[in-house]
Amino acid sequence: MKGIIGKKMGMAQVFDESGKVIPVTYLSCEPNTVFDIKTVERDGYSSLVLGSSPLGKRETKTKKFRTLKEFSGNVDSDVVIGSSVDASAFEVGEFVSVVGTSKGKGFQGRVRRHNANVARKTHGTKAIRHGSSGSMCITARSQKGLRMSGRMGNDKVTLRSVEIVRVDAERSIIAVKGPVPGAINSIVFLKKS
C-alpha cells in the first residue's frame, strides 16, 4: 500500500526523450509520519493513518498533525508507528489516484453552474421568459434533480490513473501528468491505483 499527503505547488511543462511536451503538476510531498496502523484483528480492516505538518509547540493531547489521512489497503509488515513515508516510495511511470478539493466558485446561476440556455431577448419573446421552478399543479412542487442555481465548486474530486512523470526525493517533489484539482497550496492525497 502506497499513499502520501502532499501540497499542490503549480503547473509547468517538461519534455520527454522524444522532445514531446508534457503538462505536469508539481506536488510538494514532505515526509509523512505513520500515526496509526489499523489491523483486521483489532479494527476489522487494514489501513494506514498518515499525518503531515506537525503542529510542534501547538500540539495537544489529541491533535498532533495539521492533516491526517487514512489510506486503506494491505499494510507492509515492516511499517511501524512513528516511521516516515516520503516521496521515494513512488517511482516514475507509476499510476496513482489523486484526490483534491476543487476551487470554490460561490453561489452561481443556472447558466454558469449547469450550462443552461438563455432565451433570446428580442423579437417578441417577453412571454416565454417568465415562469416558476415548479412543475404543473398536480405535483405542486419542484422535482428532485432539477438544475437550479446554488453553490458551485469546493467538491472532493478524485482523478484515477494519473501517471507520475518525475520524482525528486531530495526535494520531496513529485510531478504528475496533467492538472490536479484545487488551488495552489491546497492539500492533495496520492494513493497507488
N, C-alpha and C positions, 0 to 999 in steps of 0.2 A: 504494500500500500504506500503510495507516494502522494503527499499533499504538502502545501505550504501556503502561508499567508503573505501577501505582497501588497505593494502600493503602486498605482499607475503613475508613471513618470511622463509619458507623452509618446507621440508617434515620430517615426523617421523612416528613411529608406536605406536598404542595404542591397548590395549586389552579390549574386551567386557566382559560381565558377564560370558560367557561360556569359556573364555580363547582364543577365536579366535583373530588372529592378523588382525588389520585394518590399512591400509596405509592412512595417513591423511596429509593434507597441512595446516599449521598454517598461519592464516591471522591476521595481526595487524589492528584492526578497531578502530582507535582513534575517539572520539566523533566528529560527523559532525554537522555543523551549517546549519539551513534552510535559504538559501539565498533568495529564491523567491517561491511563490506559484502561479501557473497558473490555472485559472478557466475557465469554459466553457463560462461564460458570457463575460469575457474580452478577452480571447485568443482563444476560440473555442474548447479547450480541457483542461483536468485537469492533472496536473503533479506537481512534487515537485523538486525544484532545490537545491541540497546539495553542500556545499563547505567543503573541508578539507585542512589542513595545512595552517592556516592563515599566511599571509606574515608579519604581525606585523609592524615594522618601515618602511619596504619597500613597504607597500601597497599604491596604488594610488587611484585616484577617481573612476576608473572603475575596477581595479583589486585588490581584497581583499584576495583571496584564491589562493593557488597554483593549486588546482584541483577543477573544477566544473563539476557536472554531473546532468542531468535531468532524473528523474525516472517518467515515465508516469503511470497513473492509478488513481483510486479514492483516494483522499486525505482526511484523517480524519479531522473532524471539530475542534478538539482540537489542531491541529498543527498551530503554528503562526510563522511569520518570526522572526528569531533570536533564536528560540528554538533549543535544542540539540537532536541529534539522536545518540544512542550508541549501543554497541553490545547486550545489554539486550533486544533489540527489537526482537531478534531471539531466537528460542528455539531448544533444542536438538531433533533430529528426523524430523525437518522441511526440506523441499526440496526447494532449491534455484537455480537460474541461475547465473553462474559465467562468467563474461566477462573479458578477459585479452588480452594482445598483446604478441604473440608468439615471441620466440627468433629469431633474425635476423641471417641468415647464409651467407649473402653476395651473390655475383654472383656465381652461380653454374651451372655445365653442365647438360646434359640430363640424365646421368646415376644416379646422386645423386638426382636431382630435381624430375624426373619422373620415376625413377626405370627402365630406358630403358636397353635393352640388348646390349651387346658389341659383335661384330663379332669376331670370333676366328682369331688368327694372324699367324696360321701355315697351312700346307697342301695346299698351293697354293691358298690363299684367297686374294691376293692383288687386284683382280678385283672387289670384292664386297664391299670394304670399302669406295670407293670414291663416289662422287655424290654431289648433291646440295639439298638445303632445299625446292626448288620449285617443283611444280608438272610438268606434261607434258607440251609441248609447247603450247597447246591450251589455258590453263588458264594463263600461264606465270607469275604466282605469287604464293606466299606461301598461303596456305589455312588458314582460321580462325581456331583457336583452335589447331594448330599444336604444339606439345610438343617440345619446344626448350629450350635452356639454357637461364638463366635470374636470376633476383633477387629472393631469396628464404627466406621465413620466414618473420618476422615483420608484421604479419597479425592479424587482430582482430578475436579472437576465442571466441565462446560462448559455454559453457557447460551447458546443461539443466538437471534438476532433480538431482542435486548434494545434497547429504544428509549432514546435519550438525551433527557432531559427538559430539563435546564438545563446550561449551560456557563459557568463563571466563570473566564476565562483569567487575570485579575489575581491571583486567589487560588489558582489551579491546582486547581479543583474541578470535577468532572463528576458530575451527578446522573443515574442510570439508573433506569428504571422497574422496580419490584418488588424482591424480595430478591436478594442475591448470596451465594454460598456462602462460608463461613469466618467466623472470629471477627473482632472489631474489631481493627484494626491488622494484619490479615493481608494478604499480598501477593496482588494480582489482576492479571490481564493483559486488556487490551482490544484487540480487533482488529476491523476493519471486516468485516462479514459479506459 
